[in-house]
Amino acid sequence: MENKMNTRENLLHAFEASIVADPLYARFRTMPVCQEMADRESMLLYSCFDVRSCQADELIYAACSESDNTMHLILSGEVAVSSPADDVYTRLEAGDVFGLFSFLDADRLHSATVRAETELVLLSINRSYFNVITLEDPMLGNQMLRFMFRLLSRMSLKLESEYAAMHEFALASRK
């Protein structure tokens, strides 16, 4: 029994060491959304994501297309977000997330076109894998839900700030 416990503990230490040595994890860990997390929580969350790279000008998804229910967190690079009429209305960069609403709502079409402006590194997770996590490890699923809530909160604050800036600009232009 003791040998089995030592093996499990050694595997856990090896897992943690491999995560800590990953330079992408270091980027993930420095993001504002991760600042409040304990080390073990951030390692477990990071391990749930797939790393995806995109080339500059690569189409990630088009407005009004069916979603594969994948959420993407930008680790490095920049994406352009455009309307169905192809008008770029914002750019997202490291620490920003996209695809979260269609991740949460399986029947939702993409509301915008997202294209890589530069080389891009993303952390991605699809809904079906998330569902497996919540069934197999409810504690980790709960941590993932809290993480997504933090992402939604940050998105909401960012949009609120952008709206306020546009409102100020519109008022200033009337004078």
TAMO-V648621 format. One line per field, one symbol per residue. phi: phi as a letter, one per 40 degrees, with the letter a starting at -180 (. if undefined). A space follows every 50 residues. Layout:
phi=???
This chain:
phi=.cccccccccccccdccccccccccdcdcccdcbccccdccccccdcccc cbbbcdgcccabdgccccfbbbbccahabbbbcdcgccbabbbdgcbagc ccccbdcccccacbbccbdbbbbbaccccdccdcccadccdccccccccc ccccccccccccccccccccccccc
